[in-house]
Amino acid sequence: MVISTTKKEDLGAALTRCCPNGIDIYFDNVGGPLLDEVLLHMNPNSKIVVSGMISQYNKLDKPDGIHNLFHLVTKRIVMEGFQIDDGNLKHHDEFVEKMD
């Protein structure tokens, strides 16, 4: 599911409306306040994959804090970051072949 953040709807309300049973897997490349809000809606034993923090790229000297990180502990959330150059490209040809 994709939730557009271009509208003026409160993000917490949008997540509650679109994910009434919570979130099991979240792919994040925004970070900041968006990630902070999503943490409140994550289910126990859920997963967060992080590939970027675009909201923070121009704030490296004073990035936004994430205030809801304790949910990683209380909900046993696994959060892991990766970059495309982590060796993932070595499987590209095999992936394309299997997708044909």
mmCIF file of the C-alpha atoms, coordinates in Angstrom:
data_MODEL
# 
_entry.id   MODEL 
# 
loop_
_atom_site.group_PDB 
_atom_site.id 
_atom_site.type_symbol 
_atom_site.label_atom_id 
_atom_site.label_alt_id 
_atom_site.label_comp_id 
_atom_site.label_asym_id 
_atom_site.label_entity_id 
_atom_site.label_seq_id 
_atom_site.pdbx_PDB_ins_code 
_atom_site.Cartn_x 
_atom_site.Cartn_y 
_atom_site.Cartn_z 
_atom_site.occupancy 
_atom_site.B_iso_or_equiv 
_atom_site.pdbx_formal_charge 
_atom_site.auth_seq_id 
_atom_site.auth_comp_id 
_atom_site.auth_asym_id 
_atom_site.auth_atom_id 
_atom_site.pdbx_PDB_model_num 
ATOM 1   C CA . MET A 1 1   ? 0.000  0.000   0.000   1.00 0.00 ? 1   MET A CA 1 
ATOM 2   C CA . VAL A 1 2   ? 1.160  3.527   -0.707  1.00 0.00 ? 2   VAL A CA 1 
ATOM 3   C CA . ILE A 1 3   ? -0.035 6.515   1.280   1.00 0.00 ? 3   ILE A CA 1 
ATOM 4   C CA . SER A 1 4   ? 0.547  9.866   -0.384  1.00 0.00 ? 4   SER A CA 1 
ATOM 5   C CA . THR A 1 5   ? 1.956  12.456  1.978   1.00 0.00 ? 5   THR A CA 1 
ATOM 6   C CA . THR A 1 6   ? 1.199  15.310  -0.418  1.00 0.00 ? 6   THR A CA 1 
ATOM 7   C CA . LYS A 1 7   ? -2.285 15.701  0.981   1.00 0.00 ? 7   LYS A CA 1 
ATOM 8   C CA . LYS A 1 8   ? -2.971 17.603  4.186   1.00 0.00 ? 8   LYS A CA 1 
ATOM 9   C CA . GLU A 1 9   ? -4.493 14.620  6.006   1.00 0.00 ? 9   GLU A CA 1 
ATOM 10  C CA . ASP A 1 10  ? -2.810 13.851  9.316   1.00 0.00 ? 10  ASP A CA 1 
ATOM 11  C CA . LEU A 1 11  ? -0.384 10.971  8.720   1.00 0.00 ? 11  LEU A CA 1 
ATOM 12  C CA . GLY A 1 12  ? -1.388 9.149   11.911  1.00 0.00 ? 12  GLY A CA 1 
ATOM 13  C CA . ALA A 1 13  ? -5.052 9.282   10.877  1.00 0.00 ? 13  ALA A CA 1 
ATOM 14  C CA . ALA A 1 14  ? -4.186 8.091   7.363   1.00 0.00 ? 14  ALA A CA 1 
ATOM 15  C CA . LEU A 1 15  ? -2.216 5.135   8.736   1.00 0.00 ? 15  LEU A CA 1 
ATOM 16  C CA . THR A 1 16  ? -5.056 4.194   11.079  1.00 0.00 ? 16  THR A CA 1 
ATOM 17  C CA . ARG A 1 17  ? -7.559 4.426   8.221   1.00 0.00 ? 17  ARG A CA 1 
ATOM 18  C CA . CYS A 1 18  ? -5.456 2.508   5.681   1.00 0.00 ? 18  CYS A CA 1 
ATOM 19  C CA . CYS A 1 19  ? -3.875 0.009   8.087   1.00 0.00 ? 19  CYS A CA 1 
ATOM 20  C CA . PRO A 1 20  ? -6.543 -0.664  10.717  1.00 0.00 ? 20  PRO A CA 1 
ATOM 21  C CA . ASN A 1 21  ? -4.753 -3.875  11.758  1.00 0.00 ? 21  ASN A CA 1 
ATOM 22  C CA . GLY A 1 22  ? -1.331 -2.222  11.982  1.00 0.00 ? 22  GLY A CA 1 
ATOM 23  C CA . ILE A 1 23  ? 1.754  -2.619  9.799   1.00 0.00 ? 23  ILE A CA 1 
ATOM 24  C CA . ASP A 1 24  ? 3.761  -5.838  9.450   1.00 0.00 ? 24  ASP A CA 1 
ATOM 25  C CA . ILE A 1 25  ? 6.424  -4.731  6.942   1.00 0.00 ? 25  ILE A CA 1 
ATOM 26  C CA . TYR A 1 26  ? 7.531  -1.179  6.167   1.00 0.00 ? 26  TYR A CA 1 
ATOM 27  C CA . PHE A 1 27  ? 10.054 -0.109  3.507   1.00 0.00 ? 27  PHE A CA 1 
ATOM 28  C CA . ASP A 1 28  ? 11.431 3.305   4.445   1.00 0.00 ? 28  ASP A CA 1 
ATOM 29  C CA . ASN A 1 29  ? 13.485 5.688   2.364   1.00 0.00 ? 29  ASN A CA 1 
ATOM 30  C CA . VAL A 1 30  ? 12.189 8.910   3.959   1.00 0.00 ? 30  VAL A CA 1 
ATOM 31  C CA . GLY A 1 31  ? 12.979 8.720   7.688   1.00 0.00 ? 31  GLY A CA 1 
ATOM 32  C CA . GLY A 1 32  ? 12.392 11.650  10.033  1.00 0.00 ? 32  GLY A CA 1 
ATOM 33  C CA . PRO A 1 33  ? 8.869  12.421  11.233  1.00 0.00 ? 33  PRO A CA 1 
ATOM 34  C CA . LEU A 1 34  ? 7.374  9.870   8.808   1.00 0.00 ? 34  LEU A CA 1 
ATOM 35  C CA . LEU A 1 35  ? 9.349  6.991   10.321  1.00 0.00 ? 35  LEU A CA 1 
ATOM 36  C CA . ASP A 1 36  ? 8.579  8.319   13.792  1.00 0.00 ? 36  ASP A CA 1 
ATOM 37  C CA . GLU A 1 37  ? 4.825  8.113   13.111  1.00 0.00 ? 37  GLU A CA 1 
ATOM 38  C CA . VAL A 1 38  ? 5.023  4.710   11.408  1.00 0.00 ? 38  VAL A CA 1 
ATOM 39  C CA . LEU A 1 39  ? 6.727  3.231   14.482  1.00 0.00 ? 39  LEU A CA 1 
ATOM 40  C CA . LEU A 1 40  ? 3.513  3.900   16.438  1.00 0.00 ? 40  LEU A CA 1 
ATOM 41  C CA . HIS A 1 41  ? 1.552  1.737   13.974  1.00 0.00 ? 41  HIS A CA 1 
ATOM 42  C CA . MET A 1 42  ? 3.939  -1.217  13.656  1.00 0.00 ? 42  MET A CA 1 
ATOM 43  C CA . ASN A 1 43  ? 2.705  -4.617  14.829  1.00 0.00 ? 43  ASN A CA 1 
ATOM 44  C CA . PRO A 1 44  ? 4.627  -6.849  17.230  1.00 0.00 ? 44  PRO A CA 1 
ATOM 45  C CA . ASN A 1 45  ? 7.391  -8.852  15.492  1.00 0.00 ? 45  ASN A CA 1 
ATOM 46  C CA . SER A 1 46  ? 7.190  -6.634  12.412  1.00 0.00 ? 46  SER A CA 1 
ATOM 47  C CA . LYS A 1 47  ? 10.035 -5.644  10.100  1.00 0.00 ? 47  LYS A CA 1 
ATOM 48  C CA . ILE A 1 48  ? 11.339 -2.287  8.846   1.00 0.00 ? 48  ILE A CA 1 
ATOM 49  C CA . VAL A 1 49  ? 13.732 -2.133  5.890   1.00 0.00 ? 49  VAL A CA 1 
ATOM 50  C CA . VAL A 1 50  ? 15.574 1.176   5.511   1.00 0.00 ? 50  VAL A CA 1 
ATOM 51  C CA . SER A 1 51  ? 17.234 2.188   2.244   1.00 0.00 ? 51  SER A CA 1 
ATOM 52  C CA . GLY A 1 52  ? 17.541 5.915   2.778   1.00 0.00 ? 52  GLY A CA 1 
ATOM 53  C CA . MET A 1 53  ? 16.583 8.943   4.848   1.00 0.00 ? 53  MET A CA 1 
ATOM 54  C CA . ILE A 1 54  ? 15.787 11.536  2.204   1.00 0.00 ? 54  ILE A CA 1 
ATOM 55  C CA . SER A 1 55  ? 14.125 13.841  4.732   1.00 0.00 ? 55  SER A CA 1 
ATOM 56  C CA . GLN A 1 56  ? 17.482 14.130  6.502   1.00 0.00 ? 56  GLN A CA 1 
ATOM 57  C CA . TYR A 1 57  ? 19.933 14.609  3.614   1.00 0.00 ? 57  TYR A CA 1 
ATOM 58  C CA . ASN A 1 58  ? 19.945 18.398  3.958   1.00 0.00 ? 58  ASN A CA 1 
ATOM 59  C CA . LYS A 1 59  ? 19.960 18.254  7.770   1.00 0.00 ? 59  LYS A CA 1 
ATOM 60  C CA . LEU A 1 60  ? 23.088 16.203  8.405   1.00 0.00 ? 60  LEU A CA 1 
ATOM 61  C CA . ASP A 1 61  ? 24.439 18.809  10.828  1.00 0.00 ? 61  ASP A CA 1 
ATOM 62  C CA . LYS A 1 62  ? 21.235 18.611  12.944  1.00 0.00 ? 62  LYS A CA 1 
ATOM 63  C CA . PRO A 1 63  ? 18.961 15.746  11.827  1.00 0.00 ? 63  PRO A CA 1 
ATOM 64  C CA . ASP A 1 64  ? 15.427 15.274  13.137  1.00 0.00 ? 64  ASP A CA 1 
ATOM 65  C CA . GLY A 1 65  ? 15.291 12.987  16.149  1.00 0.00 ? 65  GLY A CA 1 
ATOM 66  C CA . ILE A 1 66  ? 13.246 9.805   16.163  1.00 0.00 ? 66  ILE A CA 1 
ATOM 67  C CA . HIS A 1 67  ? 11.251 9.791   19.387  1.00 0.00 ? 67  HIS A CA 1 
ATOM 68  C CA . ASN A 1 68  ? 9.401  6.473   19.110  1.00 0.00 ? 68  ASN A CA 1 
ATOM 69  C CA . LEU A 1 69  ? 12.383 4.108   18.894  1.00 0.00 ? 69  LEU A CA 1 
ATOM 70  C CA . PHE A 1 70  ? 11.417 2.388   22.138  1.00 0.00 ? 70  PHE A CA 1 
ATOM 71  C CA . HIS A 1 71  ? 8.720  0.603   20.094  1.00 0.00 ? 71  HIS A CA 1 
ATOM 72  C CA . LEU A 1 72  ? 11.559 -1.405  18.525  1.00 0.00 ? 72  LEU A CA 1 
ATOM 73  C CA . VAL A 1 73  ? 12.029 -2.971  21.954  1.00 0.00 ? 73  VAL A CA 1 
ATOM 74  C CA . THR A 1 74  ? 8.468  -3.257  23.222  1.00 0.00 ? 74  THR A CA 1 
ATOM 75  C CA . LYS A 1 75  ? 7.100  -4.619  19.930  1.00 0.00 ? 75  LYS A CA 1 
ATOM 76  C CA . ARG A 1 76  ? 10.226 -6.644  19.054  1.00 0.00 ? 76  ARG A CA 1 
ATOM 77  C CA . ILE A 1 77  ? 10.513 -4.846  15.699  1.00 0.00 ? 77  ILE A CA 1 
ATOM 78  C CA . VAL A 1 78  ? 13.487 -5.711  13.502  1.00 0.00 ? 78  VAL A CA 1 
ATOM 79  C CA . MET A 1 79  ? 14.879 -2.692  11.641  1.00 0.00 ? 79  MET A CA 1 
ATOM 80  C CA . GLU A 1 80  ? 17.724 -3.102  9.142   1.00 0.00 ? 80  GLU A CA 1 
ATOM 81  C CA . GLY A 1 81  ? 19.345 -0.775  6.668   1.00 0.00 ? 81  GLY A CA 1 
ATOM 82  C CA . PHE A 1 82  ? 20.921 -1.592  3.322   1.00 0.00 ? 82  PHE A CA 1 
ATOM 83  C CA . GLN A 1 83  ? 22.466 0.100   0.314   1.00 0.00 ? 83  GLN A CA 1 
ATOM 84  C CA . ILE A 1 84  ? 22.286 -1.011  -3.301  1.00 0.00 ? 84  ILE A CA 1 
ATOM 85  C CA . ASP A 1 85  ? 26.069 -1.416  -3.373  1.00 0.00 ? 85  ASP A CA 1 
ATOM 86  C CA . ASP A 1 86  ? 25.997 -4.005  -0.552  1.00 0.00 ? 86  ASP A CA 1 
ATOM 87  C CA . GLY A 1 87  ? 26.626 -6.696  -3.171  1.00 0.00 ? 87  GLY A CA 1 
ATOM 88  C CA . ASN A 1 88  ? 22.976 -7.002  -4.138  1.00 0.00 ? 88  ASN A CA 1 
ATOM 89  C CA . LEU A 1 89  ? 23.697 -6.368  -7.820  1.00 0.00 ? 89  LEU A CA 1 
ATOM 90  C CA . LYS A 1 90  ? 25.583 -9.660  -8.135  1.00 0.00 ? 90  LYS A CA 1 
ATOM 91  C CA . HIS A 1 91  ? 22.206 -11.445 -8.195  1.00 0.00 ? 91  HIS A CA 1 
ATOM 92  C CA . HIS A 1 92  ? 20.668 -9.192  -10.867 1.00 0.00 ? 92  HIS A CA 1 
ATOM 93  C CA . ASP A 1 93  ? 21.193 -11.506 -13.864 1.00 0.00 ? 93  ASP A CA 1 
ATOM 94  C CA . GLU A 1 94  ? 19.919 -14.539 -11.955 1.00 0.00 ? 94  GLU A CA 1 
ATOM 95  C CA . PHE A 1 95  ? 16.849 -12.560 -10.845 1.00 0.00 ? 95  PHE A CA 1 
ATOM 96  C CA . VAL A 1 96  ? 16.055 -11.380 -14.382 1.00 0.00 ? 96  VAL A CA 1 
ATOM 97  C CA . GLU A 1 97  ? 16.471 -14.922 -15.723 1.00 0.00 ? 97  GLU A CA 1 
ATOM 98  C CA . LYS A 1 98  ? 14.074 -16.336 -13.136 1.00 0.00 ? 98  LYS A CA 1 
ATOM 99  C CA . MET A 1 99  ? 11.513 -13.612 -13.841 1.00 0.00 ? 99  MET A CA 1 
ATOM 100 C CA . ASP A 1 100 ? 11.275 -14.504 -17.568 1.00 0.00 ? 100 ASP A CA 1 
# 
